[in-house]
């Protein structure tokens, strides 16, 4: 059921969702590394605070919102190309028409 629904989505939507998931996973892995290494005493502050779960959720949300779109942007800028039957490169070239400029009279006022 999920595979059929996934395949029915447009390719662009699948591309964006896939890269957002990759970015969120990378962001959370980076957050886990920061907490594990206790960089700047971050884990100590969160673990000894009464609002530690709230702080962790805010950090996780911030990393997801930052790294998810960054992964999509990097995938787009790296030049991901779609191989689709409706690809514009495979379409026949547009007909070339030779145009001539139109002549207009201008009355000179003195």
Phi, psi and omega in degrees: 000313181291321180295318179295319178294320180297317181290336181279347178288151175298153184300323181294320179294317177298320179299313182293315181296319180297315182286330174294318179296320177297316180294319179295318178297319178294319179296317179291327175295320178294320177296319178297321178294321177296317180290322180295320181279352180055047180294124180067017181071025184296312180295322179297318180294317182291317185288334181263003181266151176285340178255033181300314179298324178293317179297320179294317179296321177295320177296314180297319178295319178296318178292324179293317181291332180276310188280331179298301178295332177295323178292320178295315180297319179292325178293321178292316182289337176283353172088041176298131181244140177273137173253090185237155179291341178261027183294137182292335180288335182269354181286152178295149182293152180289145180294142181265125176244139180268121182254147176241147180291146178278142179264135179232143177270138177241126179270126181273126177257132181238000000 
